[in-house]
Amino acid sequence: MMVDGVSMELFLQQVFNGVMLGSTYAIVALGLTMVYGILHVPNFAHGHMYMLGAYVCFFLITIFGFAYWPAVAISAIVLALAGVVLEFLVYKPLRNAPALNPFIAALGALIILENAVVVLWGPEGHRIPNPYPGIIDVIGITMSQQRLLVIAVAFTMIFLLQLFIKKTTMGSTIEAVAQNKEGATLVGINVNRVSAMTFAISTGLAAVAACMVAPIFMISPSMGSLVGVKAFVIVILGGMGSIPGAIVGGIILGLIEAIGGGYFSAAYKDVFGFGALVLILAIKPTGLFGKEIKGR
């Protein structure tokens, strides 16, 4: 009985950790899938915008003395503006170019972002002081207040984003452009404005996710690479351009990493996630919520 109890506690602990990781991944992937839905171009610099959001939050708190929540809010606004600049400088000029060109431009942008952070703030890792260091123990599951906060904020952001898309005029225009860009243009929707707004929301969400986990994990200039790759895994797993797919895919990836790392080896947790991607796509090539594209 003792062994069974310990096993169940370990399992529930890993499920909690997985939901925490997955909800963070889902926020990052949501922004990525929104951009893909509008432009049909993968934003490979998205992970590095996430990294930049963490650094902005860190220096607002440690250098300028901001409290945690104002720093999160300012970081989201700064990164939203940075997203608009990224769209204007990198993607807008290449909107009608061959698909390879935006891909190469995004790679150039992420290299510039990573090296700029190294030059400005150094290559060493940092951690934001944990504003909520308390520990809660529930039925044998150890839950830090900050990790609970990550889950709560993630699901709140997901709910608010869905509300924005379904209940506001701007959200409806974003949805219209994602479904049919040419048709939206014909009825007078400003695609340039929608594209810029989508990038702002995307990078703002990434900044919030980065600020929430920065008190838990170290931040570094290279952190954006792995997060960016995982966001693409989630988007492909859930179905390219699918918002529900990004949410479900994020939770699935987080659970696979946490349970695989907890029961086998944390060193191979990323392998488990990519392995699951291969298996799921072998069964359903369009992803969990993806649809077949007719005429191709």
Summary of the structure (lengths in Angstrom):
residues: 296
radius of gyration: 19.3
end to end distance: 56.7
largest distance: 67.5
contacts: 1042
relative contact order: 0.20
helix: 75%
strand: 3%
